[in-house]
C-alpha cells in the first residue's frame, strides 16, 4: 500500500541506487569512455575509443628476484664470538637458533643492527688483541652489508606486492585522501629511517616498520594510481586525436565568431571536461605527487644496492625522469590535450587559460 512505512523507506533508496548506477562519471573507466563518446558528438568527428590494451605496466619483480643475498660471517667466527662473555654472545646465539636461521627481512635488519651495537660495546671489554681485531673485522663487515639488509626489509618484503598490485582496478573517483595520506606519512617515516641507516646512525627506531608493512598489506592504492595513469594516458591521447582531426578539417568558428556549435563545445568543455574529467586528473596527479614520489624516494636512495631486475621496473613505474616513465607519458598526454583544447576554442576567441 502507498502509505506503508517500509515502501516509503525502500522506494527512495532504490531510486538512489538506480541513479548512482546510471552515473557514468562515478567510476574512472566509464567516465573516460563517456567523455570520448560525447567529445566525438560535439565535435562531429568519429569517436576514438580507449584502446583495449593500456600502456604497459607490471607489478614489481618476483620476490626471489628482489631479495638480495645477505653475506654472513664465517660460522667459526660466530661460534667463537658466542663463547665470549658479553651481550654479543646472546645476539649471536639468537642468530644460530632454529628461528634465527629463517628470519624475516625486518627481523634480520634488527639483528644486524643489534650485532653491530653489541660488538662495539664488547670492544671495551676485550683485552686480547687478536679478539679485538676479530671484532673490528666483524663490525666492518656488518656495516658494509647493512644496506642490503635495509633493502630486503623495505623492497624485499611480500607486503609491498600488495600495495603495488594492478589487480584492484583504478584509483577511485572522488577518493577520500586519508588512505593516501596515511601511506605517504608512513613512507616519510620509513625514508627517514633508511636515510639514517645509510649514514650508519644505528640508534634509529624500527618499531613502526612492522605496522607500516601491515598497512601495505591492507591497501593497494599505489597500484590503482598506476592503473589510472595508464587509463588517462590512453584516454587523453584518444581525445587529442579527435580534437586534432577536427582542427585539421574545418575551423570551429569562422573569423573567430562564435556560433551554435561553438557554444555547445564550450559548454561541453566546462561542464564535462573541466567539471568531471579534470578533477579526477587532479586527484590522480596529487596522489602521484605524494604516494608515488615517496615510493620513488624509497627506491632512489637505495640505488647502490638496487637489483638490476628492479631497475627497469623502477624507471617505468616510479621515476619521473626516465624516458620510459609512465609519469612522463602522463604529463605529456595532459599537456597535449590541454594545447589542443586551447587551439580549438581559440578559433572562436574563447581560448581557456
Order of alpha helices (4+ residues) and beta strands (2+ residues): alpha-alpha-alpha-alpha-alpha-alpha-alpha-alpha-alpha-alpha-alpha-alpha-alpha-alpha-alpha-alpha
